[in-house]
Amino acid sequence: MIKESVFHITRMDCAAEEQAIRFKLDMLPGVAAVHCNLDERLLRVYHDGPIEEIASALASLELGEAYLTTREVVNPEMHEKDNERRVLRIVLAINLIFFGVEMTAGLISWSMGLVADSLDMLADAFVYALALVAVGRSVLFKRRVASIAGYVQLALAVLGLMEVIRRFLRPDHLPDFVVMIGVSVLAFGANLLCLYLLQKMRTKEVHIRASMIFTSNDMIINAGVITAGLLVLLTRSQIPDLIIGTLVFLLVVRGASRILSLGR
């Protein structure tokens, strides 16, 4: 008989914490499945091992866990449904496509804001890919994938920050504000489509909810790049583009650090 134990996790508010929990609990042989609810910060663990091991593993993450209940269940939902995976694949594909579009447009238009936004798209794609490849894989495989994704993301963000510093110290080309605004509007529309698809899955599991959070944040960043493009137009200066680029690169560095923590 499988048991369902429920915990309240105070600081489980994004996919990084959710993935950290999954990686940690996957190390326990008695754990069959893990379901999370980011909105309510509830963790459901399906297991046939002792609850003490699970509680100890959660405590080591220092996310503010509190044990609630344990009950026996006959047929728990232990895997993501096919439609959840399908939506994640669509969102992953859109993020990868717009990573390429924004990176190319950013390099052509000399916009660090677009380059940084493209890396944010890539960062999200890494998280969605991790969620998909984790199913049925070993803990070692998951850690290796997380480490590779984190290091690649971190390296690109650091290179981006170095280029921002160079352009700040030695101004050269004024960013093409028309490309900045146009591509960011397209990216905003793509994220709006993703959000629409994800909202149709609102009652489903954690990966869909986490994806909604990422997509909403992406739309805010898109709006920031659009605003920077308008400021470039009004001021005839590259400073607004460098500022938004720096802010987004720092967000990517933060996300990379979180992903790397999952691979340890």
Disulfide bonds with the S-S distance in Angstrom:
none
